[in-house]
């Protein structure tokens, strides 16, 4: 059995369409359940879910509240409450295709040696894509992920997006739960909790794969394209990496600083390239991205809400 876990905090606008996209899946209703983890919503999320249950009485749907604020705490509640042997985390501001659940169930059932899978994350803009957007900023702001049309291992130092990932349930018995010191809490944009899990999986030689048909359409509102959000997100990426790596060891932290220096080199090369092709704004946006991450990583700025 598969459990589709949706962790949500005040995203009522998107919950209804997401649930309907899951209900439209062609996997037999007896083979999955939907578990919604309400992380202290103050909007009408519960009412929307009640209406969904009345409309789709043939779907196994459960609603639970996690009082500890934070995405990691909500994800952990999902692990504890889930009845499935495959756990699928789906972002609460997304849509999935009709073959989404079947793709996961078929592959993981026939490949028990694969501990986790992830798939493409495609932005679905509510407005227009900004002219300064590049593949790199798209990965940052939209969670964009695409590695082609073939099943494959993830590239080096890459892993599934946290909002489009499926795990064998026993993974968490081996590596532990999500670190509640990491991840988003309310309007805070800290992250790295899923990277922490995948790093632990790697140390135990667990394998995870990319499934090209496991497509998630990530809805991107205008506010995620504005400068304030961009600055807060990039700064807190650095802060998250600082907290995550320092908790492991000093050498891990200094290794991450070394990687940051390499990333700066790549950023300068991209700035030059975009400038020469007449799109310097794309390059300067990447410089701002890198600057904010570095400040957060080095502890040169305090957390922003």
Buried (B, 14 or more C-beta within 10 A) or exposed (E): BBBBBBBBBBBBBBBBBBBEBBBEBEBEEEBBBBBBBBBBBEBBBBEBBEEBBEEBEEBBBBBEEBEEBBBBBBBBBBBEBBEBBBBBBBBBBBBBBEBBBBBBBBBBEEBEEBBBBBBBBBBEBEEEEBEBBBEBBBBBBBBBBBBEEEBEEBEEEBBBBBBBBBBBBEBBEEBEBBBBBBBBBEEBBBBBBBBBBBBBBBEEEBBBBBBBBBBBBBBBBEEBBEEEBBBBBBBBBBBBBBBBBBEBEEEEBEEBBEBBEEBBEEBBEBBEEBBEEEBBBBBBBBBBBBBBBBBBBEEEBEEBE
